Amino acid sequence: MRFEDLEAWKAARELTTVTYRLCRHEPLSRDFGLCDQLRRAAVSVMNNVFARRSCGEVRSMSYVLLDNSYVSDGEYREIYDRAVRCGKLVSGLMHSAERRK
């Protein structure tokens, strides 16, 4: 199986796409530090499908986005829900790998 076939990786790719899209729009695009950290966390999940903590980091930063009016409620929900979904898929993948040992 290729990593591209894993649902966890596909979900991480979607999370990364949403993250990059949000970081291209003002006022968030002007917060270089936050955008950089947010993008790095999302890409970390995609590059290492066992990076469950990076999902939590994206979830936590989604509150920063909302609290500072960088995103709408709908955009916040989208990135938050995608981060939660990625975390669940990564957890399932980790449990599956553990059972196979």
Backbone hydrogen bonds, N-H to C=O, Kabsch-Sander energy under -0.5 kcal/mol:
donor,donor_aa,acceptor,acceptor_aa,energy
5,D,2,R,-1.9
6,L,3,F,-1.4
10,K,6,L,-2.2
11,A,7,E,-2.5
12,A,8,A,-2.0
13,R,9,W,-2.4
14,E,10,K,-2.0
15,L,11,A,-2.4
16,T,12,A,-2.4
17,T,13,R,-2.3
18,V,14,E,-2.4
19,T,15,L,-2.4
20,Y,16,T,-2.6
21,R,17,T,-2.2
22,L,18,V,-2.6
23,C,19,T,-2.2
24,R,20,Y,-0.7
24,R,21,R,-1.0
25,H,22,L,-1.3
29,S,25,H,-2.1
30,R,27,P,-1.5
31,D,28,L,-1.9
32,F,30,R,-1.4
35,C,31,D,-2.7
36,D,32,F,-2.5
37,Q,33,G,-2.4
38,L,34,L,-2.8
39,R,35,C,-2.8
40,R,36,D,-2.5
41,A,37,Q,-2.2
42,A,38,L,-2.2
43,V,39,R,-2.7
44,S,40,R,-2.0
45,V,41,A,-1.6
46,M,42,A,-1.7
47,N,43,V,-3.0
48,N,44,S,-1.7
51,A,48,N,-2.8
52,R,50,F,-1.8
54,S,51,A,-0.7
55,C,51,A,-0.9
55,C,52,R,-0.5
56,G,52,R,-1.5
57,E,53,R,-2.0
58,V,54,S,-2.2
59,R,55,C,-2.3
60,S,56,G,-2.7
61,M,57,E,-2.5
62,S,58,V,-1.6
63,Y,59,R,-0.8
63,Y,60,S,-1.0
64,V,60,S,-0.8
65,L,61,M,-2.2
66,L,62,S,-2.1
67,D,63,Y,-3.4
68,N,64,V,-1.6
69,S,66,L,-1.7
70,Y,65,L,-2.8
71,V,65,L,-1.0
76,Y,72,S,-2.6
77,R,73,D,-2.6
78,E,74,G,-2.1
79,I,75,E,-2.3
80,Y,76,Y,-2.8
81,D,77,R,-3.0
82,R,78,E,-2.1
83,A,79,I,-2.1
84,V,80,Y,-2.4
85,R,81,D,-2.5
86,C,82,R,-2.5
87,G,83,A,-2.4
88,K,84,V,-2.3
89,L,85,R,-2.4
90,V,86,C,-2.9
91,S,87,G,-2.4
92,G,88,K,-2.4
93,L,89,L,-2.3
94,M,90,V,-2.6
95,H,91,S,-2.6
96,S,92,G,-2.3
97,A,93,L,-2.3
98,E,94,M,-2.2
99,R,95,H,-2.2
100,R,96,S,-1.3
101,K,97,A,-0.5
101,K,98,E,-1.1
